[in-house]
């Protein structure tokens, strides 16, 4: 009579001399996409050039895509700091203030909130960060109303980037394994946006994505994979539908 032995991941079975032999594979199961077990020296080095960073073990894990716990005191304090600061930024609009002065004042507030702000960059209020310190933008960056930068990992934005209203850059993620979530383990993966990109209204960029220089993402798209430089992409999930010329290639 045949004996049916249910298998679990990492095991196999064979039949020998009428006996069922279960072979256990002790190699580790494949790690979920983007997860890491070791700290990233590259990301940690980048973070040391940013402002307001709450350096601690769990911070280093967080920006390295290693599992971390968000309720460690330095991380809680950092999130509280940015939530207080962004409330002031979002509500700042004195009566009779000129447009130029409003921009200057908001730029000063923004520099006190985030990791780095390039020259002549501006973010329209309201805007929402998770840490702020992990956000960095280059020169001439413009973001419209209601943008969300969930910057648990580093968000790095190049020069001359334009973002429409409601754009969301989401670095935070969780494991599909229920027990991991019960244990309070979270993950984050960095997002990189190259120079001269345009992200249309309500675009969402998912953890770990890089969008190459000069690319355009159509409104409402959800970007789950890297986009090559000088591409036009749109859809859910976003797919490349065309290319544009690099103006510096001539």
C-alpha positions in Angstrom: 0.0 0.0 0.0 1.4 3.4 -1.0 2.0 5.8 1.8 1.6 9.5 0.9 3.8 11.8 3.0 2.9 15.5 2.7 5.9 17.6 1.8 6.9 21.0 3.3 9.2 23.5 1.6 12.8 22.3 1.7 12.0 18.5 1.6 11.8 15.9 -1.1 11.1 12.1 -1.0 12.1 9.0 -2.9 11.1 5.3 -2.7 13.7 2.7 -1.9 13.1 -1.0 -1.1 9.5 -0.3 -0.4 10.2 2.4 2.2 9.5 6.1 1.8 12.6 8.2 2.6 12.1 11.8 3.3 15.1 13.9 2.4 15.5 17.2 4.2 17.3 19.9 2.4 19.1 22.0 5.0 19.9 24.8 2.7 18.1 28.1 3.5 15.0 28.9 1.6 15.2 31.6 -1.0 15.1 35.1 0.7 12.1 37.3 -0.3 13.0 39.7 -3.1 15.0 42.7 -1.9 15.6 41.4 1.7 19.1 41.5 3.0 20.9 39.9 6.0 23.9 42.2 6.1 24.2 45.9 6.5 24.8 48.0 3.4 28.0 50.0 3.7 26.9 52.0 0.7 23.6 53.1 2.1 25.1 53.8 5.5 27.8 55.9 3.9 25.2 57.9 2.0 23.2 58.5 5.2 26.2 60.1 6.9 26.0 62.9 4.4 22.3 63.7 5.4 20.9 65.8 8.1 18.8 64.9 11.2 19.7 61.2 11.0 18.9 59.1 14.1 22.0 56.8 13.9 21.4 53.6 15.8 21.5 49.8 15.1 17.9 49.6 13.9 18.4 52.7 11.7 21.3 51.0 9.9 19.2 47.9 9.5 16.3 49.9 8.2 18.2 51.7 5.4 20.0 48.4 4.5 16.9 46.4 3.7 17.5 44.3 6.8 14.5 43.4 9.1 14.2 46.0 11.9 11.7 47.1 14.6 10.2 50.6 14.1 9.4 51.1 17.8 13.0 51.4 18.8 13.2 54.8 20.8 15.6 56.6 18.4 13.3 55.8 15.4 10.1 56.8 17.3 11.8 60.1 18.3 12.8 60.7 14.6 9.3 60.1 13.4 7.8 62.4 16.0 10.3 65.1 15.0 9.3 65.0 11.4 5.6 64.9 12.1 5.8 68.0 14.2 7.9 69.8 11.6 5.8 68.9 8.6 2.7 70.1 10.5 4.3 73.5 10.8 5.4 73.4 7.2 2.0 72.4 5.9 0.1 75.0 7.9 2.6 77.9 7.3 0.9 80.6 5.3 1.0 84.0 7.1 -1.4 86.7 6.0 -0.1 89.3 3.5 3.1 87.3 2.9 4.6 87.6 -0.6 5.1 84.6 -2.9 8.8 85.1 -2.8 9.0 85.3 1.0 6.7 82.3 1.4 9.0 80.2 -0.8 12.1 81.3 1.1 10.4 80.6 4.5 9.2 77.2 3.4 12.6 76.3 2.0 14.2 77.1 5.3 11.6 75.0 7.1 12.2 72.1 4.6 15.9 72.2 5.2 15.2 71.8 8.9 13.1 68.7 8.2 14.8 66.5 5.5 18.2 65.0 4.7 19.1 67.3 1.8 17.5 69.9 -0.3 19.2 71.1 -3.5 19.3 74.7 -4.7 16.1 76.2 -6.0 14.0 73.2 -5.1 10.4 73.5 -3.8 7.7 71.2 -2.4 4.1 72.4 -2.3 2.2 71.9 0.9 0.8 69.7 2.1 3.6 67.1 2.0 4.1 64.0 4.2 7.3 62.2 5.2 7.9 59.2 7.5 11.4 60.2 8.7 12.4 63.1 6.5 16.1 62.5 7.1 16.2 59.8 4.5 14.9 62.1 1.8 17.3 63.9 -0.6 16.6 65.9 -3.7 18.9 67.7 -6.1 18.6 71.1 -7.7 15.4 72.5 -9.3 13.2 69.8 -7.9 9.5 70.6 -7.9 6.7 68.6 -6.2 3.0 69.5 -6.3 0.4 69.1 -3.6 -0.2 66.0 -1.4 3.0 64.1 -2.2 4.0 61.3 0.2 7.6 60.3 0.7 7.6 57.2 3.0 11.3 57.3 3.5 12.1 54.4 5.8 14.9 53.6 3.3 16.8 56.3 1.4 14.9 58.2 -1.2 17.3 59.9 -3.6 16.0 62.3 -6.3 18.1 63.9 -8.9 18.2 67.4 -10.5 15.3 69.0 -12.5 12.7 66.4 -11.4 9.0 67.2 -11.6 6.3 65.4 -9.6 2.6 66.0 -10.1 0.1 66.1 -7.2 -0.4 63.0 -5.1 2.8 61.2 -6.1 3.8 58.6 -3.6 7.3 57.1 -3.1 6.9 54.1 -0.8 10.1 52.4 0.5 8.4 50.6 3.4 7.3 47.0 3.1 6.4 43.8 5.1 7.0 40.1 4.8 4.2 37.9 3.5 4.8 35.5 6.4 2.3 36.2 9.1 4.6 35.4 12.0 7.1 37.9 10.8 4.5 40.6 10.9 3.3 39.4 14.3 6.9 39.8 15.5 6.9 43.4 14.4 9.6 43.0 11.8 9.5 45.5 9.0 11.7 46.1 5.9 12.5 49.0 3.6 14.1 49.2 0.2 15.6 52.4 -1.3 14.1 54.4 -4.2 16.2 56.3 -6.7 14.9 58.8 -9.2 17.4 60.1 -11.8 17.8 63.5 -13.2 15.2 65.1 -15.5 12.4 62.8 -14.7 8.7 63.6 -14.7 6.2 61.7 -12.6 2.6 62.5 -13.4 -0.2 62.9 -11.0 -0.9 60.1 -8.5 2.1 58.0 -9.6 3.2 55.4 -7.0 6.7 54.1 -6.9 7.2 50.9 -4.9 10.1 49.8 -2.7 13.5 49.1 -4.3 12.7 50.8 -7.7 15.2 52.9 -9.7 13.9 55.2 -12.4 16.6 56.2 -14.9 17.5 59.7 -16.0 15.1 61.5 -18.3 12.1 59.1 -17.9 8.5 60.0 -17.8 5.9 58.0 -15.8 2.2 58.5 -16.9 -0.4 59.7 -14.4 -1.8 57.0 -12.1 0.9 54.4 -12.9 2.3 52.1 -10.2 6.0 51.4 -10.8 7.0 48.0 -9.4 10.2 47.5 -11.4 13.2 49.6 -12.6 12.6 51.9 -15.5 15.6 52.4 -17.9 16.9 55.9 -18.7 15.0 58.0 -21.2 11.9 55.8 -21.2 8.2 56.6 -21.2 6.3 54.2 -18.9 2.7 53.9 -17.8 0.1 51.5 -16.5 -0.6 49.2 -13.5 2.0 47.9 -13.2 4.0 50.4 -15.3 5.5 49.2 -18.5 7.8 50.9 -20.9 5.8 52.1 -24.0 8.5 54.3 -25.6 11.7 56.1 -25.4 12.9 59.7 -25.7 16.2 61.2 -26.9 18.9 62.1 -24.5 19.4 65.8 -25.1 23.1 65.5 -24.1 23.9 62.7 -26.6 24.6 65.0 -29.5 
